[in-house]
Amino acid sequence: MMDYWLAFMKDGKPSSKQLPDWPAYQPAAPKVMVFGNESIAAR
């Protein structure tokens, strides 16, 4: 999670090479990030 926050503060995009892509919000096809103890996924 910290990697996402640091990237967002740096360039406005929550992205990290070590973590799954955090897709931009799309009203027609909304997705959420699910943070679990074992994995992270966009759904």
C-alpha positions as CSV (number, residue, x, y, z in Angstrom):
1,M,0.0,0.0,0.0
2,M,2.8,2.4,0.8
3,D,4.3,1.9,-2.7
4,Y,1.0,3.0,-4.2
5,W,0.8,6.1,-1.9
6,L,4.4,7.1,-2.7
7,A,3.9,6.8,-6.5
8,F,0.6,8.8,-6.2
9,M,2.4,11.6,-4.4
10,K,5.2,11.6,-6.9
11,D,3.2,11.7,-10.2
12,G,-0.5,11.5,-9.4
13,K,-0.7,7.8,-10.5
14,P,-0.9,5.0,-8.0
15,S,1.4,2.5,-9.8
16,S,4.3,0.3,-8.7
17,K,6.4,-2.2,-10.6
18,Q,6.1,-4.7,-7.7
19,L,2.3,-4.5,-7.4
20,P,-0.7,-5.0,-9.7
21,D,-1.9,-2.1,-11.9
22,W,-4.3,0.2,-10.2
23,P,-6.8,1.0,-13.0
24,A,-8.2,4.5,-13.4
25,Y,-11.9,4.9,-12.4
26,Q,-14.2,4.5,-15.4
27,P,-17.9,5.2,-14.7
28,A,-19.1,2.8,-17.4
29,A,-17.0,-0.1,-15.9
30,P,-16.1,0.7,-12.2
31,K,-13.5,-1.4,-10.5
32,V,-12.2,-1.5,-7.0
33,M,-8.9,-2.7,-5.5
34,V,-9.2,-5.5,-3.0
35,F,-6.4,-5.6,-0.4
36,G,-6.1,-8.9,1.4
37,N,-3.5,-10.6,3.6
38,E,-2.3,-12.8,0.7
39,S,-2.8,-10.8,-2.4
40,I,-4.0,-7.5,-4.1
41,A,-6.4,-7.6,-7.0
42,A,-8.4,-5.2,-9.2
43,R,-12.0,-6.3,-9.5
